[in-house]
Amino acid sequence: MTALAAVVALPVPGNRFAMRKQHAHLSDEALVALVARGDEAALGELYDRVSRVAYGLALRVLRDERHAEDAVQEAFLQVWRNAASFRAERAKASTWILTLVHRRAVDLVRREERRQADPLTEQTPVGTASELTDEAAWLRFERERVQHALRQLPDVQREALELAYYGGFSQSELAERLGVPLGTIKSRMFAGLARLRELLDDTNQEGSWKPQLTS
């Protein structure tokens, strides 16, 4: 994705509702086209239109409210990143979005099934001990990398993401806890996730994170 300045710069609250009002008359397909140009307000309008149905779909697949919220959130991040690939002649925009939600929900189900089918037990063969040690080292490496990327986000975006993913708060709970509109929470999370993905993917830039070697 190109530079995310238009996303990272949060809209002024007074202008947000005016921007959304301008989008209210547009079709879903037109909104996707605007999202492809980096229009965050268009993404918010799409979310308001589709998220309720999307959440219901994810919940039927996953049978878990938190996982359903995660599936919807990650699917809309895909919408943000891949809007340019949408083709209106193939499907309605809402159908495309719900397809992304369903795929993400199914992926989460399969991941959980794999986890349950291959538990770590006391009978783990001795020969795999080094593999488990390597896996633990890799997980520690990944945690440090994510934490480093989080520290580079604006404070309001980092706060929203950490409270949601580490604190277990829903978007509605975050809005109440932080005393800001729900739309502002959505905006911060979309922008923060997009920037976080860019930071984690961009390993070749100068100044990218390097593991700290300690004795």
Buried (B, 14 or more C-beta within 10 A) or exposed (E): EEEBEEBBEBBEEEEBEEBBEEBEEBEBBBBBBBBBEBBBBBBBBBBBBBBEBBBBBBBEBBEBEEBBBBBBBBBBBBBBBBBEEBEBEEBEBBEBBBEBBBBBBBEBBEEEEEEEEEEEEEEEEEEEEEEEEEEEEEEEEEEEBBEBBBEEBBEBBBBBBBBBBEEEBEBEBBBEEBEBEEBBBBBBBBBBBBBBBBBBEEEEEEEEBEEEEEE
